[in-house]
Amino acid sequence: MSAHTYAVRRFSPEKSTLGKLFARDSAVRRMDWLLLLATVVLCGIGTLLVYSATRNRTNLTHGDQYYFLIRHVMNAGIGAGLCIGAMAIGHHRMRTIVPFFYVLSILGILAVLSPLGSTVNGAHSWIVIGGGFSLQPSEFVKISIIIGMAMVLSAKVDAGDQVQPDHRTVMQALGIALLPILIILLMPDLGSVMVLGAIILGVLLASGASNRWIFGLIGAGIVGSILVWQLGILDKYQIDRFAAFANPALDPSGVGYNTSQARIAIGSGGLLGKGLFHGSQTSGQFVPEQQTDFVFSVAGEELGFVGAAFIVALIGVILWRACSIARSATDLYGTIVAAGVVAWFAFQSFENIGMTLGIMPVTGIPLPFVSYGGSSMFANFIAIGMLQSVRMQRPVSA
């Protein structure tokens, strides 16, 4: 062999580390880069909006205008690490840790009901860690229900023993979801329960379960909502929120203050907005919880209709790519996992933006990747990691 031939083979791109990294069947080439790009851009916009909403709130920042900005960036960084971790584990190997993750999430929400739990903005669903950080275990329940139900519903189908989940299998899957929902209702955290309900419906639809289960669950949800209202399970602040939603003119300086000010902020932004960091409603601190529940009002005021529509478009791209991943999954387990994430992000985004616009009741759930909040950011990035894992399992030719 000549020296020239040896050199060509030795340093050929196919043989080099870089060549392996970008080979046709490599993990890098299999990733959904559009999904990742939309997530990063959305997170970046959220960082700017959180900073704009909090830089003048000295009562929350203790005089440090970068207080929330630094923590938000830290949360995003940790979330990115969790995303990579979820990709490294892979959704197939994740089946083996489903029982551990499920038990851990149950213990987390039980801890909220213990003396470790703390009430934030009327919701007793937090564990204060210290140093300005807190944990909301119900965010991780969303993941445990998705992978837990997916494991049960897909086991016999992927093994070739069933064409679709039978009634017994569906009941077992619903049993997995029932326990954490009952615990979260005791907090009570109605917003999380609503998101979990949407996830369950999405998971069952993707599994191919009988439509009778879908319609039955919708009916049970309606009956359950009536019972919750009649039995007085809801706290007063939650009842007030629904009252303000049913009658927007009700007590605009009291229970309806948040939504009223949020709509004023969005309406004042017009087509192009007042400019980043130049919103009068935001700078004047008229909208409470603007860095979390009502962060979309910052976008409406400072970025205008165009900027707000761009955020919605980015969420739409994430949902589109997630749906594509669900369709191209190589097994039912992957399809269900991806569909569960779609239902989660879609409903939570609609509810958050809807309550800011006054077309949905205020439930206190964040806007994915945009609102400030460590637990939500961590869970969201884990979900993206699971989607990428499902994507990377597809055949090379797909």
N, C-alpha and C positions, 0 to 999 in steps of 0.2 A: 504494500500500500504506500503510495507516495505521500510526502509530507503535506502536499496541498489537499489531497483527498482526506487525510486525517484531520486537518484543520477545519475543513468544511463540515465534516461530521461532528467534530468535537464542539464546534461553536454554532451548530445549526440551531435556528430558533426553536425547532421542535424538541431539541435536547436541553435547551437552556431552561433556567428557572422561570424566566419571563415567558418563554414559549409555553411551558407547562401551565403557567398561571392563566394565559389567554387561549389555551387550546380549546378546540371546539366542544369537548366534553367536560371542560373545567367548571368549577363552581362559579367562577366570575362570569363566564359566558352564559351560564344557566340562570343567573339572577335576573329579576325584573328591574332593570335600571330606571325605567320610567316611574314605577311605583316608588322606588327609593328617592328619586329626584323630587317627586311631588311631596313626599313626606318631609324631606329636608327643607324645601322651600317654605312649606306650610309652617314648619317649626320655626324657621327664621323669621317669618312674618309675625308669628305669635310672640317671639322674643321682643320685637320692636313694640308691639302693642302692649305687652305687659309692662315694659319700661315706661311707655307713655302714660299708662294708667296709674303708675305708682310713684313716679319720680317726685311728685309734689305732695304726696300723702305722708307728711312727717309723723303723723300719729301712728302710722304703720311701719315706717322705715327707720324710725329712731334717728332721724336726721341724715341718714345715708341714702341718697337718691338711687344708688346702685344696689340696694339691699335685695330687692326682688329680682333684678336683672341677673345678678351673680348666681342666685339660687336657681333661677329658671335655667340658666345655661348649664349649671351643674346637674340639674335634673335631666336635661336633654342628653348630656354626656353619659350619665349613668344609664339612661334609657338606651342609648346607642350600644353601650356595652352589653346590656341585657338582650338586645336584638341580635347581636353577633353570637351571644351564647345560645339563644334559641335556635339560630341557624346551625350552629355547630352540633347541638344535640340532635337536631332533625326531628320532624314530626313523627317518624316511625319509632325512634328510640324514646320519644316522649311518652309513648304508650306505657313504657315500663315504670315511669315515675308518676303516672296519673294518680294512683292511690295516695302516694306521699304528698303530692301537690294539693290534692283534694282535702286531705285531713289537715294539712297546714293552713289552708284557706278557711276551713271551718273553725279551727282554733283561733285564727285571727279575728273573725267576726264575733266569736264568743268572748274574746278578750275585751272587745268594745263594750260589752254588757257588764263587764267586771269593773272594779274600781280603777282599772287602767284606762278605761274609756273616757273620752272628753267630748264636750258639746261645743261645736263651732257653728255659729250662725243659726242656732236653733236645732241643728241636726246632731244627735248623739251617735256619731259614726266614725269617730277619730281616735287615734292613739297618739298623744303628744310625745315625741321623742326628745325634744330639747334642741336648743340652738336655732330656733325658728323653723324646725322641721317637724312634720307630723305624718302619720300613716293612716290611710283609709283602706282597711283590709277588703272592703266590699268590691274594690276595683279588681282585685285578683280573683275574686269569686267568678267573675265573668269568664276568665281564662279556664278555670277549673271546670266550670259547667260545660264549656265548649268541648274541651278535650275529653272530659268524662263521658258526656253523652255520645260524642263521636266514637269513642272506644266501644261502648255497648252496642250502639246502633249498627256499626259496621262490621263487628266481629264475624258474624255468621255469613254475611253477604260477601265479604272479602275472602272468606274461606271457601266459598262456593256452595255453602249449605242452604242459603236462602237467596231468593231473587230480590226481596225487599224485607225490611224488618217486620216481624209479626207483632201482634198486639202485646204479647208477653214482653217482648224485647222493648217495645215503646214504653210500657209501664215501668220497666226497670230503669230506663233512661230518665223518665220523668221523676222517678224516686231520687235519683242523684241530684236533680235540680230542686226538689221540694224542700229538703232540709235547710240549705242555706237561705232560701227565700223566706221561710218561716222565721229564721233567726233575724234576718235583716228587717222583717216587718216589725219585730219587737223593738227596734231602735227608736222610732220607725224611720226608715229611709225609703220613702216612696219612689223617688227618682231612680234609685238603683234597681228596685223591683220592676219598674216599668221597662228598663233596659234589659233586664234578665228575661222578662216576658217576651220581648222582641227577639232575643237570641234564641230562646227555646223554639219559637215558631219558625225562625230561619233554619235552625238545625233540623227540625222535623220535616220541613219542606224539602231540604236537600237530601235527606235520607231516603225519600221515596215512601215514607209512611202513609198509611191510608188518610185520605182527606177528612174522614170522620174525626180523626184526632185533632186536626187543625181547627175545624169548625167547633168541635167540642171544647177545645181549650179557649177559643175566643169567647164562647158562651160562658164558660166557667170564669173567665177573667171579668166579664161584665157583671156576673152575679157576685163575684168576690169583691169587686169595687163597691157595689151597693152595700154589701154586708159590712165592709170596712168602715164605710161612711156611717151606717146606721148604728154600729156597735161602738162608735166613738173611739176607734183605735188611733185615728189621726190626732196629732197634736194641734193646738190652737193655731200655731203659725202656719201649718199646712192647710187648715181649713180656710184661713184668711187668704192664702194664696189662690185657692180655687175660687173664692168669692170675688177676689179682684179680677180674676180671669173672666168669670162669668159677667161681671159688670165693671168694665174698665174705668168708669166714672166714679166708682165707689172709693171714697176716702183717698183722693190723689195725694194728700200729704201724709197718709199713713200706710195702710197695707198695699195701696196701689202706687206708692211713690217710686219704687224701683223701676217698674215697667213703664211708668209715665215718663220718667227722666230718660230712660233708655231710648224710647221712641222719639223724644225731642232731640236727643243727640244724633240719632240716625237720620232723622228728617232734616236736620240743619246741615248735614254734610253735602246734600245735593248730588250732582253727578260726579264731580271730581274730588270733593272733600275740601276741608280747610287746610290740609297739609299736615304731615306727620309732626306731632308734638305741638300743634297749634289749635287743637280743639278746645273751645271755650267750656263746653260741658265737662270734658275730661279734665282739663287744667283746673277748673273750678270745683272739682270733686263732687259734682252733683249726682253722679250715678254710683250707688253703693256696690261693693263687690265687683268692680269693673275689671279687675285683673283675673277674675275666675269666671263666675256665672255669666257676667254681662260684658265679656271682652269683645264680643262682636259689635257692641255699640261704639267702641273706640274705632274700629275699622269703618263703620258707617259714617261717623263724624269726620274723621281725619283723612280717610282714603276715598270717601264717597261711594256712590253706587258702583263705580268701576272697580275700586279696590275690594269692596265687599263681594262683588260678583266673582272676582278673581279667586278669593278664598273659597267660595262655594265651588268654583270650577276645579280647584285643586283637590277638594274633598271628592268631587265627582270622578277625577282621574284615579284616585286611590280606590274608590269603590269599583270603577270599571276594571282596573287591573286585578283586583281581588276576585271579581266575578270571572274574569278570564282564567285566573289560576284555578278557581273551583271547577270550571268546565274542562280544563285540560289535565286535572289531577289523574294519577294512574290508579287510584283506588278510592273507594267510597269514604274511607277515613279522611283522606286529604280533602275530598270534596266537602265533607261536612265541616271540617275545621275552617276552611276558607269561607264557606257560606255563613258560619257562625260569626266570623269577624265582620263580614259584610253587613249582616243584620245589626250587629253591635254598633259599628261606626255610622251606619245610615240612620238608625233611629236616634242615636245620641246627638248626632249633628243636627238633625231636623228638630229635635226637642229643644236643644240649646238655642239655635237661631230663632226658632219659632217663639220661644218664651221672650226673647229679646224684642221681637217684632209685635208681640201681644197676641199671636195666633195659637199659642200653646200655654198651658199653665206653668207657672214657675215651680220647678222641682229641684233646682240646685245641682244640676249635672253639668260638667265642663264640656267645652268644645274640644274635641280630640286634637292634640298637638299644638293648640293655640292657647288655651287657658292655662293659667299658672296652677301648678299642683304636681307634686312629685309622684304620688301613687298613680294618678291618671296617666302621667307621662311614661312611667315605667311599664304599666300594663299595655299601653298603646304600642310601645316599641316592641314588647314581647310578641304582640299580635302580628306586627310587621315581620318579625323574625320567623314566626310560624308560617306566614304566607310565603316568604322567600324559600323556606324549607320545602314546602309543598311544590313550589315552582321548580326547584332544582331536582326534584325526583322525576320530572317528566322525561320522556325519551329524548335523545339528542336531536332527532329529526323533527321534533315538535316545535 
